[in-house]
Amino acid sequence: MENLMSENSCQLCAVEKLAFEPPPIYCTPCGVRIKRNAMYYTVGGGETRSYFCIPCYNESRGDTILSEGTSILKARLEKKKNDEETEEWWVQCDKCEAWQHQICALFNGRRNDGGQAEYTCPNCYIIELEQNERKPLPQSAVLGAKDLPRTNLSDHIEQRLFKRLKQERTERARVQGKSYDEIPTAESLVVRVVSSVEKKLEVKSRFLEIFREDNFPTEFPYKSKVVLMFQKIEGVEVCLFGIPDIKSANGEALRTFVYHEILISYLEYCKLRGFTSCYIWACPPLKGEDYILYCHPEIQKTPKSDKLREWYLAMLRKAAKEGIVAETTNLYDLFFLQSGECRAKVTAARLPYFDGDYWPGAAEDIIYQMSQEDDGRKGNKKGIIKKTITKRALKASGQSDLSGNTSKDLLLMDKLGETIHPMKEDFIMVHLQHSCTHCCTLMVTGNRWVCSLCKDFQLCDGCYEAEQKREDRERHPVNQKDKHKLYPDEIADIPADTKDRDEILESEFFDTRQAFLSLCQGNHYQYDTLRRAKHSSMMVLYHLHNPTAPAFVTTCNACHLDIESGQGWRCEVCPDYDVCNTCYSKEGCVNHPHKLTNHPSLADQNAQNKEARQLRVLQLRKMLDLLVHASQCRATHCQYPNCRKVKGLFRHGLRCKVRAAGGCVLCKKMWYLLQLHARACKESNCDVPRCGDLKEHLRRLQQQSDSRRRAAVMEMMRQRAAEVAGTSG
């Protein structure tokens, strides 16, 4: 390789030019992905940047175009081609002056301190070690995965994972007739919870309208957690990249064994905390989109839903063998059918309501279609809804009459059932406790009344009492002459409350799946090769240990190259105007009409310091509390510290003509705080300015993502049906 290398090649990988995968761009109004090399329009900067595909631009007549409810002048839009390419960054060794890719060298550009940090390449470093000119740095010198905070959940997963790996390795040694130490395994694994925050899911408006009389909750509070696993590969910690291609004792890949064990550990932990069920939607990511880690290897195939479903079911079969899982069924069979001796009502109010799930969004679409159909047939006295429901269907659902919104409920279940039925196996329902055959309630207290002859028949205390009062032919087994004896089995050791004992762990980068994906896409933290996965994981750990460090790399407006941390100059007036030191010395100072200020150096930023990080979190929380106080405070001379300052910022925001998009520093500060507040706010009618708008913006982004996912699932089902029809024909 050395003979083939040119002077412009990287001295570590011998390749001259390597380009990053361009991050995907989506049209703001319609949510469609803008194809590579296609033209598009854009305006704004950072998180507030809007994109418009050509069809949306052309459809908007006149001089303006709508973006999330805001009218934007077309003259402000910039026309671009989606063909931008970013080359991998370089770094030069201070000793031998050789140039290398930062990724090859595992160089952290964020700690370059304005280009002043000393860099010794691996080749020179080894020579210095051999000549005793340098001592190797201790492992503790750089904070890694093990230094991230431990929680009860991460400890539970780690302990079980290590125990099961030891058992599996022992079994493989026995089968192969070798000693334990001769058997390769997955080593140097670290599991950590990097985000654990309280969130709130608001029930969608159309669905809520049907069940408002039944006191259906308007919102569901929940805890959102992010669990990562790191493995040390060739001395570098890699975030969930992969595990050696080793087969476990039962023939499956060791990687699958480990991933299954993490999920089984999580289910076991939830069960120990008193939870009764788990819901899994076996939905593969869309082609060309990444679910969590950005940019998979070219050779990595996206699994089809049947393969992914079987992967989950194999994991659940293991959990069932250990008694962690009591029963596995699916959403359709559990909630849309009244099979066997089940006496529970068929109603959409019983369906589990989850953030980002398939059916809540599909239900909203169906309810809208139902209202359109009903409005179109108002001439019919009975109305389209009541007319389509027969007495037999009413009785089969366990409902008694069609008063109120019952008819809408049943028609919704009918139409939703039609949609879900072809893919029902993908919506997996997992029972961690046994469910009552009659009312389908998962039993956590009292007795479980078990049938002496039927394996899957059991009743809760309430249904057992009702059973005793029924006529003989209505008792178990129904319509059979000989009745079976039921025996009580006391339910014990299930906690009364499911309170989480772990502390809140906030992470701006892991607040949502999209937030982490954006961090990786915006900074080219890719996982398509091992070398990039090593560097990306190193940077992810850097961000986790340094939450105050800037999240994204800035780009020079003159030469379009990335500006390293602490290097470059920024305009205080123009939005996103930065120039690197080289361009500043040439032209930036002369040609730009406004004053440019030097970027803060690394010395001015918080170091890898736990106390500084905790202080930053405390200060941020105080600031967010102050934001809420000031928005509600009506006192002329408030004693609350800094209340007047925040009120002044509110007033400034109302009067400012430049605004954040125009580069106003005060507006940018306020905008940042408002966005942080909106992400965490659980109040339906919050007084903080723009809170409702920002929550609506986040909701709309999530809705677009969900709609793309639902459309892809329906397209997949259409193709599957076409294949089946073609085969049968």
SEKOL-534679 format. One line per 8 residues: their letters; for each residue x, y negated, z negated of C-alpha. Coordinates in steps of 0.05 Angstrom, whole numbers, plus 5000, padded with zeros to 4 digits. Each point is the difference from the previous one (the first is absolute). Example, Ala and Ser with C-alpha at 12.3 -4.5 7.8 and 13.67 -1.06 7.14 Angstrom:
BEGIN
as	5246:5090:4844  5027:4931:5013
This chain:
BEGIN
menlmsen	5000:5000:5000  5057:4952:4983  5026:5007:5072  4932:4982:5028  4989:4940:4955  5004:4930:5028  5023:4941:4958  4926:4979:4996
scqlcave	4979:5067:4970  4983:5012:4927  5061:5030:4966  4956:5049:4961  4950:5026:5052  5037:4983:5065  4936:4971:5030  5001:4929:5027
klafeppp	4927:4977:5000  4942:5027:4959  4932:4967:5001  4944:5004:4948  4930:5025:5015  4956:4938:5010  4945:4995:4946  4929:5007:5026
iyctpcgv	4958:4937:5012  4924:5000:4993  4950:4950:5029  4970:4961:4942  4928:4994:5027  4990:5071:5028  5054:5040:4964  5026:5035:5063
rikrnamy	5074:5014:5004  5037:4956:5050  5038:5046:5047  5075:4996:5012  5018:4950:5056  4929:4971:5000  4987:4926:4994  4966:4970:4938
ytvggget	4989:4933:4964  5022:4983:4930  4998:4944:4949  5021:4989:4927  5054:5033:4959  5012:5054:4949  4938:5034:4971  4955:4947:5031
rsyfcipc	5023:5013:5072  4944:5017:5049  5006:5040:5064  4952:5000:5060  4998:5052:5055  4986:4975:5071  4928:5026:5003  4982:4963:4934
ynesrgdt	5034:4937:5025  4963:5002:5066  4933:5015:4967  5005:4938:4957  4973:4943:5044  5019:4928:4989  5060:4969:4965  4997:5040:4935
ilsegtsi	5003:5072:4977  4974:5032:4936  5048:5035:4952  4968:5028:4936  4947:4946:4999  5049:4943:5014  4998:4962:5066  5069:4991:5031
lkarlekk	5018:4955:5059  5024:5042:5059  5052:4946:5014  5035:5020:4934  5008:5072:5022  5066:5026:5026  4999:5051:5057  5049:5057:4991
kndeetee	5018:5067:5029  5004:5060:4953  5070:5018:5022  5044:4972:4945  5058:5044:4980  5041:4995:4936  5070:5029:5000  5029:5033:4937
wwvqcdkc	5041:4952:4957  5076:5003:4996  5052:4989:4944  5076:4991:5004  5049:5032:4952  5043:4949:4963  5059:5048:5001  5006:5031:5070
eawqhqic	4953:4949:5033  4961:5057:5035  4927:4988:5016  4946:5050:4978  4925:5004:4998  4974:4979:4932  4956:5062:4999  5060:5047:5013
alfngrrn	5039:4965:4945  4940:4999:4952  5012:4925:4994  4948:4959:4963  4993:4935:5039  4957:4971:4944  5061:5000:4954  5048:4969:5050
dggqaeyt	4998:4933:4962  5003:4955:5061  5051:5044:5035  5050:4990:4943  4993:5071:4970  5062:5043:5010  4989:5062:5043  5047:5059:5004
cpncyiie	4981:5053:5051  4997:5074:4981  5065:5016:5037  5040:4946:4963  4965:5018:4934  5024:5073:5006  5072:4977:5016  4999:4954:4938
leqnerkp	4975:5058:4957  5054:5047:5026  5054:4947:4986  4972:4987:4930  4987:4927:5019  4926:5007:4981  4960:5039:4949  4933:5028:5023
lpqsavlg	4939:4964:4974  4959:5037:4948  4932:5026:5022  4967:4952:4951  5029:4939:5036  4940:4996:5047  4929:5010:4974  4968:5060:5032
akdlprtn	4936:5041:4998  5015:5028:4930  5004:4929:4974  4928:4985:5020  4951:5001:4941  4976:5069:4978  4926:5013:4985  4960:5057:4971
lsdhieqr	4978:5019:5070  5069:4999:5031  5028:5041:4942  4943:5051:5007  5013:5008:5075  5075:5004:4992  4999:5051:4944  4951:5046:5036
lfkrlkqe	5037:4992:5066  5068:5018:4970  4970:5059:4962  4966:5028:5062  5063:4990:5043  5039:5040:4949  4948:5056:5001  4999:5000:5076
rterarvq	5077:5002:5004  5002:5058:4951  4949:5039:5041  5039:4987:5065  5064:5024:4966  4965:5064:4978  4971:5014:5070  5067:4987:5034
gksydeip	5041:5038:4948  5045:4940:4986  5019:4960:4938  4959:4938:4982  5058:4953:5017  5008:5028:5070  4929:4979:5019  4993:4930:5032
taeslvvr	4943:4957:4975  4973:4929:4999  5045:4962:4951  5008:4928:4976  4925:4984:5002  4971:4939:4964  4925:4986:4995  4977:4930:4979
vvssvekk	4934:4961:4997  5017:4933:5032  4931:4968:4996  4943:5010:4951  4948:4945:5002  4926:4991:4984  4957:4984:5061  4927:4993:5017
levksrfl	4962:5027:5059  4938:4959:5019  4942:5041:5027  4982:4980:5072  4939:4954:5005  4953:5041:5044  5010:5064:4960  4990:4962:4934
eifrednf	4934:4971:5025  4970:5070:5007  5018:5020:4928  4993:4933:4965  4936:5023:4964  5036:5062:4975  5053:4957:4964  5055:5026:5046
ptefpyks	5066:4969:4978  5020:4938:5040  5073:5017:4991  5046:5057:4978  5062:4984:4958  5058:5047:5014  5074:5009:4988  5044:4999:5062
kvvlmfqk	5067:5037:4994  5059:5010:5046  5046:5060:4989  5066:5006:5036  5050:5057:5002  5074:4988:5014  5053:5051:5017  5075:4990:5000
iegvevcl	5025:5020:5069  5075:4995:5013  5007:4957:4938  4945:4951:5021  4929:4997:4971  4948:5009:5054  4927:4985:4989  4958:5062:5018
fgipdiks	5040:5011:5063  5008:5075:4998  5027:5060:4964  5048:5052:5028  4967:5047:5050  4997:5059:4952  4945:5051:4996  4970:5014:4931
angealrt	4988:5069:4971  4932:5006:5033  5026:4979:5068  4975:4928:5003  5048:4941:5009  5030:4976:4934  4979:4930:5020  4927:5023:5001
fvyheili	5010:5035:4933  5025:4935:4968  4946:4955:5031  4946:5050:4978  5028:5002:4930  4997:4923:4995  4926:5001:5019  4985:5059:4953
syleyckl	5036:4963:4944  4958:4938:5013  4935:5042:4999  5022:5033:4935  5016:4932:4969  4931:4973:5020  4966:5062:4972  5038:4993:4934
rgftscyi	4976:4928:4996  4927:5023:5006  4986:4988:5074  4951:5048:5032  5009:4996:5075  5045:4979:5057  4983:4981:5071  5047:5010:5059
wacpplkg	4988:4974:5071  5045:5041:5046  5008:4946:5052  5066:4996:5038  5028:4930:5014  4984:4971:5069  5049:5012:5056  5050:4944:5000
edyilych	4982:4978:4929  5037:5018:4936  4964:5016:4937  5053:4981:4948  5073:5007:5023  5012:4958:5063  5023:5030:5065  5005:5076:4997
peiqktpk	5051:5040:5041  4983:5011:5074  4999:5076:4990  4952:4996:4941  4930:5020:5023  4937:4969:4971  4959:5059:4973  4930:5011:5026
sdklrewy	4944:5000:4949  4994:5076:4998  5074:5008:4984  4998:4945:4948  4937:5029:4969  5031:5069:4994  5062:4968:4968  4955:4970:4946
lamlrkaa	4959:5064:4991  5063:5041:4991  5021:4952:4944  4931:5006:4968  5002:5076:5003  5065:4998:4960  4968:4952:4949  4938:5045:4995
kegivaet	5045:5060:4983  5028:4961:4941  4930:4980:4976  5011:4926:5016  4946:5000:5055  4933:5031:4982  4967:4997:5069  5013:4972:5070
tnlydlff	4943:4979:5046  4987:4943:5048  4960:4935:4999  4946:5025:5047  4985:5066:4966  5001:4968:4931  4957:4938:5012  4961:5009:5065
lqsgecra	4972:5071:4989  4956:5030:4946  5028:5071:5004  4987:5058:4953  4969:4980:4934  5024:4927:5002  4946:4952:4976  5038:4934:5007
kvtaarlp	4970:4945:5044  5029:4988:5069  5015:4926:4995  5057:4954:5024  5004:4973:4929  5036:5064:4979  5055:4994:5053  5069:4982:4973
yfdgdywp	5015:4928:5018  5075:4988:5015  5042:4944:5028  5019:5010:5073  4958:5064:5006  4964:5021:5064  4927:5004:4980  4988:4932:4964
gaaediiy	5019:4963:5064  4961:5049:5044  4940:4992:4953  5000:4924:5009  4999:5009:5076  4943:5050:4995  4958:4956:4953  5009:4941:5049
qmsqeddg	4977:5044:5059  4940:5024:4958  4979:4928:4985  5007:4981:5074  4958:5060:5021  4947:4986:4947  4996:4926:5019  4989:5020:5073
rkgnkkgi	4940:5043:4981  4963:4957:4951  4936:5012:5040  4998:5071:4973  4964:4996:4932  5038:5058:4971  5066:4973:5024  5055:5042:5033
ikktitkr	5032:5020:4934  4940:5032:4966  4976:5032:5064  5064:5040:5009  4998:5033:4931  4955:5061:4992  4971:5027:4935  5044:5062:5008
alkasgqs	5063:4956:5005  4976:4961:4939  4991:5063:4958  5066:5030:5024  5037:4938:4977  4971:5005:4929  4966:4931:5007  4928:4991:4980
dlsgntsk	4974:4942:5043  5019:4947:5051  4988:4939:4957  5051:4944:4995  5064:5013:5039  4995:5077:4996  4984:5005:5074  5061:4959:5019
dlllmdkl	5043:5042:4953  4976:5066:5032  5008:4974:5071  5069:4975:4983  5019:5068:4973  4971:5033:5062  5039:4956:5048  5063:5001:4957
getihpmk	4995:5076:4996  4997:5004:5076  5063:4958:5005  5039:5037:4946  4978:5072:5016  5047:5012:5059  5060:4982:4957  4972:5020:4932
edfimvhl	5060:5045:4983  5045:4938:5002  4964:4969:4940  5025:5044:4943  4967:4998:4931  5042:5028:4944  4968:5018:4933  5049:4999:4941
qhscthcc	4944:5022:4954  4941:5047:5012  4936:4969:5029  4929:5017:4979  4965:5040:5054  4934:4963:4990  5018:4927:4991  5071:5003:5029
tlmvtgnr	5028:4961:4940  5071:5017:4982  4999:5027:4929  5047:4970:4948  4964:5009:4933  4955:5051:4965  4991:5069:5031  5006:5029:5069
wvcslckd	4945:5053:5008  5031:5055:5043  4962:5055:5036  5019:5070:4981  4994:5025:5072  5008:4940:5048  5071:4974:5006  4983:4928:5020
fqlcdgcy	4937:4986:4959  5007:4956:4938  4955:4949:4966  5012:4940:4955  4963:4996:4932  4945:4955:5029  4985:5045:5060  5004:5063:4956
eaeqkred	4945:4971:4955  4957:4983:5061  5013:5070:5027  4972:5033:4937  4934:4962:5009  4989:5022:5073  4954:5055:5024  5034:5067:5012
rerhpvnq	5000:4995:5076  5035:4932:4996  5055:5025:4954  5068:5026:5022  5003:5035:5048  4941:4965:5032  4947:5045:5033  5031:5064:4974
kdkhklyp	4967:5047:4951  5060:5015:4955  5026:4938:4963  5074:4991:4981  5024:4986:4930  5038:4933:4989  5056:4997:4949  5029:4936:4968
deiadipa	5073:4982:5012  5022:4941:4956  5034:4943:5037  5060:4976:4960  5064:4958:5007  4973:4950:5050  5014:4927:4977  4938:4958:4988
dtkdrdei	5030:4940:5037  5047:4996:5060  5039:4939:4976  5068:4992:5033  5056:4997:4948  5050:4974:5051  5016:4926:5003  4980:4956:5059
leseffdt	5056:4999:5053  4993:4944:5050  5038:5000:5066  4985:4950:5055  5030:5048:5051  4957:5060:4979  4935:4963:4983  4968:5032:5062
rqaflslc	5022:5049:5054  5001:4942:5049  5044:4957:4955  5055:5053:4999  4992:5014:5074  5006:4925:5014  5064:4995:4958  5031:5057:5039
qgnhyqyd	4977:4975:5068  5020:4928:4987  5070:5020:4977  5011:5059:5048  5003:5051:4943  4991:5061:5044  4998:5074:4985  5010:5028:5070
tlrrakhs	5071:5025:4986  5037:5021:4938  5050:4942:5004  4942:4950:5003  4961:5037:4946  5061:4994:4953  5006:4925:5013  4925:4988:4996
smmvlyhl	4995:5038:4934  5059:4960:4972  4963:4936:5018  4934:5024:4971  5035:5014:4934  5033:4931:5004  4931:4967:5008  4971:5042:4943
hnptapaf	5057:4980:4953  4999:4927:5025  4927:4980:5008  5019:4926:5001  5045:5007:5061  4969:4975:5066  4960:5056:5033  5016:4984:5072
vttcnach	5062:4982:5041  4995:4931:5034  5020:4990:5073  5040:4943:5029  4956:4956:5045  5060:4983:5044  5036:5066:5013  4942:5046:4977
ldiesgqg	5047:5043:4958  4983:5021:4928  5026:4954:4945  5032:5036:4941  4981:4983:4929  5030:4933:4978  5024:4984:5069  4965:4947:5042
wrcevcpd	4958:4936:4996  4925:4989:4994  4955:4942:5020  4956:4973:4944  4947:4975:5050  4994:5049:5058  4969:5069:4989  5050:5057:5003
ydvcntcy	5057:4957:5028  5068:5030:4981  5068:4997:5032  5062:5041:4984  5065:4966:4977  5032:5007:5069  4942:4966:5037  4994:4948:4944
skegcvnh	5072:4979:5011  4990:4997:5075  4930:4969:5010  4951:5010:4942  5021:4938:4963  5002:4957:5062  4938:5021:5041  4949:5013:4945
phkltnhp	4959:4939:4979  4991:5020:4926  5048:5012:4943  5026:5072:4993  5017:5029:4932  5049:5056:4985  4970:5069:4985  5009:5021:4927
sladqnaq	5060:5046:4991  4998:5067:4965  5033:4968:4940  4937:4958:4992  4954:5060:5004  4987:5048:4943  5051:5056:4997  4983:5073:4989
nkearqlr	4979:4986:4929  4943:5031:4963  4990:4941:4953  4998:4951:5058  4949:5044:5036  4955:5005:4939  5006:4925:4989  4979:4988:5073
vlqlrkml	4939:5045:4992  4980:4963:4935  5009:4932:5032  4958:5022:5060  4944:5026:4955  5000:4935:4961  4996:4961:5065  4942:5042:5025
dllvhasq	4964:4992:4933  5011:4924:5006  4972:5002:5070  4935:5031:4974  4997:4952:4941  5011:4938:5043  4946:5021:5050  4949:5004:4942
crathcqy	5025:4942:4957  4957:4937:5000  5037:4963:4944  5029:4931:5019  5060:5008:4952  5010:5075:4994  5051:5023:4947  5015:5064:5040
pncrkvkg	5073:4993:5024  5007:4983:5074  4925:5000:5011  5004:4929:5030  5056:5021:5047  4958:5057:5029  4939:4955:5007  5046:4951:5036
lfrhglrc	5019:5056:5048  4926:5015:5012  4988:4926:5017  5062:4999:5044  4974:5061:5038  4934:4964:5015  5035:4937:5027  5062:5030:5034
kvraaggc	5000:4993:5075  5065:5041:5010  4977:5062:4960  5038:5065:4992  4998:5017:5074  5031:4933:5014  5056:5011:4950  4976:4963:4938
vlckkmwy	5043:5027:4942  4946:4986:4947  4946:5034:5042  5045:5060:5012  5012:5009:4925  4925:4995:4986  4984:5047:5058  5048:5052:4973
llqlhara	4967:4997:4930  4930:5002:5030  5017:5062:5040  5030:5036:4939  4938:4982:4960  4951:5023:5053  5034:5069:5006  4990:5013:4926
ckesncdv	4935:4962:4987  4941:5043:4979  4949:4944:4991  4942:4999:5050  4988:4925:4992  5070:4973:4986  5012:4925:4990  5071:5000:5027
prcgdlke	5002:4962:5067  5001:5044:5063  4997:5064:4958  4937:5024:5035  5029:4982:5069  5065:5037:4987  4964:5061:4973  4957:4999:5062
hlrrlqqq	5063:4995:5044  5030:5061:4965  4933:5036:5005  4996:4985:5074  5070:5027:5013  4982:5064:4962  4935:5004:5039  5036:4995:5066
sdsrrraa	5048:5055:4979  4941:5044:4977  4962:4987:5065  5060:5021:5042  5006:5063:4958  4926:5017:5006  5001:4987:5076  5061:5046:5007
vmemmrqr	4965:5055:4959  4938:4995:5044  5043:5003:5063  5036:5061:4972  4932:5034:4987  4977:4982:5071  5062:5032:5030  4993:5061:4956
aaevagts	4927:5009:5022  5020:4992:5073  5055:5053:4992  4950:5048:4968  4949:4987:5055  5053:5011:5053  5022:5066:4969  4929:5026:4993
g	4984:4978:5071
